[in-house]
Amino acid sequence: MISKKMEERLNQQLNAELGAAHSYLAMAAYCDSIDMYGCAHWLKAQAKEELEHAMKFYHYIEEQDATIKITALPEPKCTYSSLQEVFETSLKQEKHVTALINAIVDFAISEKDHATQVFLEWFITEQVEEESSIIDLLHKLKLLKDSGEGLFLFNEELAKRKED
Ligand code: MG
């Protein structure tokens, strides 16, 4: 069993993960609109991953015999001026999610809720990977600046992302 407060925190996180999916899909739409199909593909895969994260929370809340609450999502940022801005926004978003996860871990520790603490461990590792892969893409974008050939190759590389 989890506490009512923990139920609330986990539901907030479930909805935050759905919000992240929503936001990645809006970024993908921008990339499709500027014909950067590889980047759009990468961002759509990212959106799918966020949905999977949301479902992990969904199943955990259900397993704990608590109540799942799906809420309205805020409208995501839809207008971008560059790929740089897209990936900077996604890094900011991931850092925000990391902070939210860390806060729930702190709360689980304070409640001596070991089960939730163990459940959240996977997310801590996942967030390190998420941030690192986006930082890597931002480094590449910085290196190639406005090189058309470089952007072409960057887009091709992102098109190769495999979906699980
Ligand atoms: Mg996530």
Residues whose N, C-alpha, C, O or C-beta is under 5 A from the ligand:
A	BS01	MG	E17 E50 H53
